[in-house]
Amino acid sequence: MRYVLAVAEHNNFSLAAQACHVGQPALSQQVSRLEKELGVSLFTRNSRGAVLTEAGREFVRRAQEIVQRADALQAEMSLYAGVRKGTLNLGIITSLQCIDFGGLLSAFCGSYPDVSVNIVQDGTHRLLEQLVDRKIDAAFLNRPVSGLPSGLEFLRLGEDVYSLAVSSLHPLAKRGQVSLAELREEHFIFHQTGQVASELCLTACREAGFEPHIVCRSASPTTGLYMVQGGLGVALLPAEEFSTRKLDRIVELKLKERIVKEVGVAWRRDVSSALVDAIVQFSRGWVR
């Protein structure tokens, strides 16, 4: 089942074999043997790779759940042996400074030395999709404006409060605090479409009565600050970005309206896993 899931993910037997750390002939042979036992073809092979058949799509849907439950069972049994062993597949977003994720993960691995952690880095929405599809066990991400998909739990661990970045030559630079409504005519360096930060800031601007004039988008706060420094526009960024990245000719202005991005850990409600429970409870204690 793991081999089939790998081929389905990569649409290619060679790449799937590399991901599973086995030779391609061995993987292909196992998949073919499985197809023969089932009496159906799971993939349509062609020169470009492999595409799931209708039967293959149904097999993958069921196999994802079975493999995840098998991993959870193994983790549960390890508790009876007095140790927690296994692999924990964690999704993370780029910006997790407010919960000191690096320190959290280091402390967790020190407390559970027999647990192997596999990190998958992506945006919040992609990580939520991978959670739903059972490709990862838990994810440290932002709570979306539209809410979580059904079947997922979310534990709030921290928050990012947003400020406004302006050039030191900007007319507002000496103000200290501004209202969003005063920014109606400004040019904005904005977050990428699809990022939770973009959704939050766009909603805040609209609630203030205007549609922001976006001249540039960047997924990197550092890049956004450089663009502000160069006079391209203003940017709404987490307050922590100003303390971790000291740049000349950049001024942080507090906002009268609070824009808050929640950071936390999400996992599937329908799965019982000792390892997921361990990382969730450890994270709860860590932020306390």
C-alpha positions as CSV (number, residue, x, y, z in Angstrom):
1,M,0.0,0.0,0.0
2,R,2.8,2.4,0.8
3,Y,4.4,1.8,-2.6
4,V,1.0,2.5,-4.4
5,L,0.6,5.7,-2.4
6,A,4.1,6.8,-3.4
7,V,3.5,6.1,-7.1
8,A,0.1,8.0,-6.8
9,E,1.9,11.0,-5.2
10,H,4.7,11.2,-7.7
11,N,2.9,9.9,-10.8
12,N,6.1,8.1,-11.6
13,F,7.6,4.7,-10.6
14,S,11.2,5.9,-10.5
15,L,10.5,8.8,-8.2
16,A,8.3,6.7,-6.0
17,A,11.1,4.1,-5.7
18,Q,13.5,6.9,-4.7
19,A,11.0,8.2,-2.1
20,C,10.6,4.7,-0.6
21,H,14.4,4.0,-0.7
22,V,14.0,0.8,-2.8
23,G,14.9,-0.2,-6.3
24,Q,12.4,0.6,-9.1
25,P,12.2,-3.1,-10.2
26,A,11.3,-4.2,-6.7
27,L,8.7,-1.5,-6.3
28,S,7.1,-2.2,-9.8
29,Q,7.1,-5.9,-9.1
30,Q,5.2,-5.4,-5.8
31,V,2.6,-3.1,-7.3
32,S,2.1,-5.5,-10.2
33,R,1.7,-8.4,-7.8
34,L,-0.9,-6.4,-5.8
35,E,-2.8,-5.6,-9.0
36,K,-2.9,-9.3,-9.9
37,E,-4.2,-10.2,-6.4
38,L,-6.9,-7.6,-6.6
39,G,-7.8,-8.4,-10.2
40,V,-7.7,-4.7,-11.2
41,S,-5.3,-2.2,-12.7
42,L,-4.4,0.6,-10.3
43,F,-2.4,2.6,-12.8
44,T,-2.4,3.3,-16.4
45,R,1.3,3.3,-17.5
46,N,2.6,5.5,-20.2
47,S,5.9,7.1,-21.3
48,R,5.4,10.0,-19.0
49,G,4.7,8.0,-15.9
50,A,1.7,6.5,-14.2
51,V,-1.9,7.7,-13.8
52,L,-4.4,6.3,-11.3
53,T,-7.4,4.4,-12.8
54,E,-10.8,4.8,-11.2
55,A,-10.1,1.7,-9.1
56,G,-6.7,3.1,-8.2
57,R,-8.2,6.3,-6.9
58,E,-10.6,4.4,-4.6
59,F,-7.7,2.1,-3.5
60,V,-5.6,5.2,-2.6
61,R,-8.4,6.8,-0.7
62,R,-8.8,3.7,1.5
63,A,-5.1,2.9,1.7
64,Q,-4.3,6.3,3.1
65,E,-6.5,5.8,6.0
66,I,-5.4,2.2,6.6
67,V,-1.7,3.1,6.5
68,Q,-2.3,6.0,8.9
69,R,-4.2,3.8,11.3
70,A,-1.5,1.1,11.1
71,D,1.1,3.8,12.1
72,A,-1.1,5.0,14.9
73,L,-1.5,1.4,16.2
74,Q,2.3,0.9,16.2
75,A,2.6,4.1,18.2
76,E,0.0,3.0,20.6
77,M,1.7,-0.4,21.1
78,S,5.0,1.3,21.8
79,L,3.4,2.9,24.9
80,Y,2.8,-0.6,26.4
81,A,6.5,-1.3,25.9
82,G,7.3,1.8,28.0
83,V,8.7,3.9,25.1
84,R,7.3,6.1,22.4
85,K,8.7,5.1,19.0
86,G,7.8,5.8,15.4
87,T,7.8,8.6,12.8
88,L,5.9,11.8,13.2
89,N,5.2,13.6,10.0
90,L,4.8,17.3,10.8
91,G,3.8,20.1,8.5
92,I,5.1,23.6,9.3
93,I,4.7,27.1,7.8
94,T,7.7,29.5,7.5
95,S,6.9,32.0,10.2
96,L,6.6,30.4,13.6
97,Q,8.7,32.8,15.7
98,C,6.0,33.7,18.1
99,I,6.0,30.1,19.5
100,D,9.8,29.6,19.1
101,F,9.2,26.5,17.0
102,G,12.9,25.7,16.7
103,G,13.2,25.6,20.5
104,L,10.0,23.6,20.8
105,L,11.0,20.9,18.3
106,S,14.5,20.6,19.8
107,A,13.0,20.2,23.3
108,F,10.4,17.7,22.0
109,C,13.1,15.5,20.3
110,G,15.2,15.6,23.5
111,S,12.2,14.3,25.4
112,Y,11.3,11.7,22.9
113,P,14.7,10.5,21.5
114,D,13.2,7.4,19.9
115,V,10.7,9.4,17.8
116,S,11.8,10.3,14.2
117,V,10.4,13.6,13.0
118,N,9.8,14.3,9.3
119,I,9.2,18.0,8.4
120,V,7.1,19.1,5.5
121,Q,7.2,22.9,4.9
122,D,4.4,24.6,3.0
123,G,1.6,27.2,3.2
124,T,-1.3,26.9,5.6
125,H,-3.9,25.9,3.0
126,R,-1.6,23.3,1.4
127,L,-0.8,21.8,4.8
128,L,-4.5,21.6,5.7
129,E,-5.1,19.7,2.4
130,Q,-2.3,17.2,3.3
131,L,-3.8,16.8,6.8
132,V,-7.2,15.9,5.3
133,D,-5.5,13.6,2.8
134,R,-3.6,11.9,5.7
135,K,-0.2,12.7,4.2
136,I,0.9,14.3,7.4
137,D,0.0,13.7,11.1
138,A,-0.1,17.3,12.4
139,A,0.7,20.8,11.3
140,F,1.9,24.0,12.8
141,L,0.1,26.7,10.9
142,N,-2.2,29.8,11.0
143,R,-5.9,29.5,11.6
144,P,-7.6,30.4,8.2
145,V,-10.0,33.3,8.1
146,S,-12.6,30.9,6.5
147,G,-12.1,28.4,9.3
148,L,-10.8,24.8,9.4
149,P,-12.0,21.9,7.2
150,S,-14.4,19.7,9.0
151,G,-12.8,16.8,10.9
152,L,-9.8,18.9,12.1
153,E,-8.9,20.1,15.5
154,F,-6.9,23.3,16.2
155,L,-5.0,24.3,19.4
156,R,-4.1,28.0,19.6
157,L,-0.5,28.4,20.7
158,G,0.3,32.0,20.0
159,E,-0.5,35.0,17.8
160,D,1.1,37.5,15.5
161,V,-0.1,41.1,15.9
162,Y,0.4,43.2,12.8
163,S,2.1,46.6,12.5
164,L,2.7,48.9,9.5
165,A,6.1,49.2,8.0
166,V,6.9,52.6,6.3
167,S,10.0,54.2,5.0
168,S,11.7,56.7,7.4
169,L,11.0,59.4,4.7
170,H,7.3,58.6,4.6
171,P,5.0,61.5,5.8
172,L,3.5,59.2,8.5
173,A,6.9,58.0,9.8
174,K,6.8,60.2,12.9
175,R,3.3,59.4,13.9
176,G,3.8,56.3,16.1
177,Q,0.3,55.0,15.5
178,V,-2.1,55.2,12.5
179,S,-5.6,54.0,11.6
180,L,-6.1,51.8,8.6
181,A,-8.5,54.3,7.1
182,E,-5.7,56.8,6.8
183,L,-3.9,54.3,4.4
184,R,-6.6,54.5,1.7
185,E,-4.3,56.2,-0.8
186,E,-1.2,54.2,0.0
187,H,0.6,51.7,-2.2
188,F,0.9,48.3,-0.5
189,I,3.5,45.6,-0.6
190,F,1.2,42.6,0.2
191,H,1.5,39.0,1.0
192,Q,1.0,36.4,-1.7
193,T,-2.6,35.4,-2.6
194,G,-3.7,32.4,-0.7
195,Q,-1.6,33.2,2.4
196,V,-3.7,33.6,5.6
197,A,-1.8,36.9,6.2
198,S,-3.1,38.2,2.9
199,E,-6.7,37.2,3.7
200,L,-6.5,38.8,7.2
201,C,-5.0,42.1,5.9
202,L,-7.3,42.3,2.9
203,T,-10.3,41.8,5.2
204,A,-9.0,44.5,7.6
205,C,-8.6,47.0,4.8
206,R,-12.1,46.3,3.5
207,E,-13.6,46.7,7.0
208,A,-11.8,50.1,7.1
209,G,-13.7,51.1,4.0
210,F,-11.2,50.7,1.1
211,E,-9.7,48.2,-1.3
212,P,-5.9,48.3,-0.9
213,H,-3.8,49.4,-3.9
214,I,-1.4,46.5,-4.2
215,V,1.7,47.3,-6.2
216,C,3.6,44.1,-5.3
217,R,3.2,40.8,-3.6
218,S,5.9,38.8,-1.7
219,A,5.7,35.7,0.4
220,S,8.9,36.8,2.3
221,P,8.5,39.4,5.0
222,T,12.2,40.3,4.6
223,T,11.7,41.0,0.9
224,G,8.7,43.1,1.8
225,L,10.8,45.2,4.3
226,Y,13.5,45.8,1.6
227,M,10.8,47.1,-0.8
228,V,9.4,49.4,1.9
229,Q,13.0,50.5,2.6
230,G,13.3,51.4,-1.1
231,G,10.2,53.5,-1.1
232,L,8.0,51.2,-3.2
233,G,5.1,51.3,-0.6
234,V,4.0,50.3,2.9
235,A,3.5,46.8,4.3
236,L,1.4,45.2,7.0
237,L,3.7,42.7,8.8
238,P,3.8,40.9,12.1
239,A,5.4,43.1,14.9
240,E,8.0,40.4,15.5
241,E,9.5,41.0,12.1
242,F,10.7,44.4,13.2
243,S,12.6,43.1,16.2
244,T,14.2,40.1,14.3
245,R,15.1,42.1,11.2
246,K,16.7,45.5,12.1
247,L,16.8,47.5,8.9
248,D,17.9,51.1,8.4
249,R,15.3,53.6,7.1
250,I,12.4,51.4,8.2
251,V,9.8,52.6,10.8
252,E,7.3,50.5,12.6
253,L,3.9,52.1,13.2
254,K,1.3,50.6,15.5
255,L,-2.2,50.2,14.2
256,K,-5.3,51.4,16.0
257,E,-7.2,48.4,14.7
258,R,-5.9,45.0,15.8
259,I,-5.0,42.6,13.0
260,V,-4.2,39.3,14.7
261,K,-3.1,36.0,13.1
262,E,-3.5,32.9,15.2
263,V,-0.7,30.3,15.2
264,G,-1.3,26.8,16.5
265,V,-1.2,23.1,15.8
266,A,-3.9,21.2,13.8
267,W,-4.6,17.5,13.6
268,R,-7.4,15.1,12.5
269,R,-10.2,14.5,14.9
270,D,-10.9,10.9,13.8
271,V,-7.5,9.5,14.5
272,S,-6.1,8.3,17.8
273,S,-2.3,8.5,17.8
274,A,0.0,8.5,20.8
275,L,2.6,10.5,18.9
276,V,0.1,13.2,17.8
277,D,-1.1,13.4,21.4
278,A,2.5,13.7,22.5
279,I,3.3,16.7,20.2
280,V,0.0,18.5,20.9
281,Q,0.4,18.2,24.7
282,F,4.1,19.0,24.6
283,S,3.3,22.2,22.5
284,R,0.6,23.2,25.0
285,G,3.1,23.0,27.9
286,W,5.8,24.7,25.9
287,V,3.9,27.9,25.2
288,R,2.8,28.0,28.8
